[in-house]
Amino acid sequence: MSPVIRIGTRRSKLALAQSGMMQRAIAAAMDLTLEQVPLVEIVTTGDRVQDRRLLEIGGKALFTKEIEEALLDGRVDVAVHSMKDVPAEQPKGLRIAAIPEREDASDAFISHQYASFDDLPAGARFGTASLRRQAQALALRPDLDIQMLRGNVDTRLKRLAEGEFDAILLATAGLNRLGLSGVIRERLSLDRFLPAPGQGALAIQTRDGDEEAEKHARWIAALNHPMTALAIAAERGAMVALEGSCRTAVGAHATFGDGHLLLTTEMLSPDGSARWRRSGTLGDIHASDAEAAAHTLGQTLGHEVHLAAGDQEVVSG
Ligand SMILES: NCc1[nH]cc(CCC(=O)O)c1CC(=O)O
């Protein structure tokens, strides 16, 4: 049987786990076989370059660019991304057709010797390449020795196992999707380690335009989880307002309670010595324009954080 929808994916284990989940969901929703929804592996610059901070080689679009090119040329019909890695602006001709239900948004603490973040001894070697995780860790524990740690999840766990670090942080969602939740020593509180905007969620991207592509987008829309999409709209609104520079440590997380969407967003100085945070709520979450309102809430709070940080030195290096 010939393919009906081809899914472009990075070939890291995490990307394959995530796109495999979506392959099964799409096949089930459309009553297709898995062979009719094949995975097409694409190597991205972000996968090839493992030794420098992403922002030094051009930012997070490096994980999505080659896949988006394949989508635009019609080599694939759908792309599955970690929401966290999707830049604020969609390239012309592409759109996010669905945001499935979010996994756990938290960060996970992983260590062989220490059971929790608070158990780390003075000067412990703490591996991360994320400015946000670095700043949040230093805000609580300025004594930590932050060390550069890039690479996919397996590489990071291997380097921890080899004794290069005392502890590392990884997204809980990625570990859960890989069946590696057993390595987690502590699920960090969302309050102390406010996640990256979109952490734990996936984005299903499609092409605009021709009738075939529109048909795919309508099918894919069945996988959208409206409450997740609303939370993501708010978090990404904050991200847009805060990302004046890619050298900032930014967190944003939205949750639901009492019929309200609650958003918290923050920016930190890279050394964690300063932290600016705002929270706000959106009441009418079932209104037809709720997503736009959530995005506006995010932008407003992000802007307030930006103003509060003012001319402070939030840029390192
Ligand atoms: N930047 C890499 C990346 N992009 C998405 C995830 C995890 C999965 C997710 O957040 O949904 C990870 C790895 C990590 O931060 O541990």
The ligand as a Tripos MOL2 file, in Angstrom:
@<TRIPOS>MOLECULE
LIG
   16    16     1     0     0
SMALL
NO_CHARGES

@<TRIPOS>ATOM
      1 N1         16.3020   20.8350   23.7710 N.3       1 LIG1
      2 C1         16.2390   19.4250   23.6030 C.3       1 LIG1
      3 C2         14.9260   18.8780   23.9940 C.ar      1 LIG1
      4 N2         13.8010   19.2280   23.3530 N.ar      1 LIG1
      5 C3         12.7490   18.6150   23.9570 C.ar      1 LIG1
      6 C4         13.2490   17.8460   24.9880 C.ar      1 LIG1
      7 C5         12.4770   17.0210   25.9190 C.3       1 LIG1
      8 C6         11.0380   16.7450   25.5880 C.3       1 LIG1
      9 C7         10.0980   17.8700   25.8380 C.2       1 LIG1
     10 O1         10.4050   18.9030   26.4610 O.co2     1 LIG1
     11 O2          8.9540   17.7150   25.3910 O.co2     1 LIG1
     12 C8         14.6350   17.9920   25.0090 C.ar      1 LIG1
     13 C9         15.6050   17.3430   25.9240 C.3       1 LIG1
     14 C10        15.5950   17.8760   27.3310 C.2       1 LIG1
     15 O3         15.4170   19.0780   27.5620 O.co2     1 LIG1
     16 O4         15.7870   17.0690   28.2390 O.co2     1 LIG1
@<TRIPOS>BOND
     1     1     2 1
     2     2     3 1
     3     3     4 ar
     4     3    12 ar
     5     4     5 ar
     6     5     6 ar
     7     6     7 1
     8     6    12 ar
     9     7     8 1
    10     8     9 1
    11     9    10 2
    12     9    11 1
    13    12    13 1
    14    13    14 1
    15    14    15 2
    16    14    16 1
@<TRIPOS>SUBSTRUCTURE
     1 LIG1         1 GROUP 0 **** ****
